[in-house]
Amino acid sequence: MVQAAHTNWGGGKGKGVKADDNLVAALCLKCHYEIDQGKELSREERQEKWQRAHMATVKKLYIQGAWPIDVPIPAFTMDVQFLICRGIDPCFF
């Protein structure tokens, strides 16, 4: 099963409040747990793994045409080469 794992590092997150919905990563249950509450990885490792998964999630949704038109793609998410290949001005983000 795949879940939408919200970031734990900013994005409007607060006590009892999830981050913005455009800051999610598609993760399996085990990975979601490890990134959220796992003790095997350092905070930096957990943040890096979430970031890589987030970038892959957004990229896949965008390529498939499933990213909502009215939802901005977070600036730190898309790599510049990908945007340029798609004919998108990276300064837009």
TAPE-V181095 format. One record per pair of residues at least 24 apart in sequence whose C-alpha atoms are under 10 Angstrom apart, sorted by the first residue. I is the first residue (numbers start at 0). J is the second residue. Records with the same first field share a line. If there is no record, write none. Layout:
I: J  J
This chain:
0: 25  26  27  28  29
1: 25  26  27  28  29  30  31
2: 26  27  28  30  31
3: 27  28  31  53  56
4: 28  30  31  32  34  35  49  52  53
5: 31  35  49  53
6: 34  35  46  49  50  53
7: 34  35  45  46  49
8: 46  49  50
10: 73
20: 70
21: 53  57  66  67  70  71  72  73
22: 50  53  54  56  57  72  73  76
23: 49  50  52  53  54  56  57
24: 48  49  50  51  52  53  54  55  56  57
25: 49  52  53  54  55  56  57
26: 52  53  56
50: 75  76
51: 76
53: 77
54: 78
58: 82
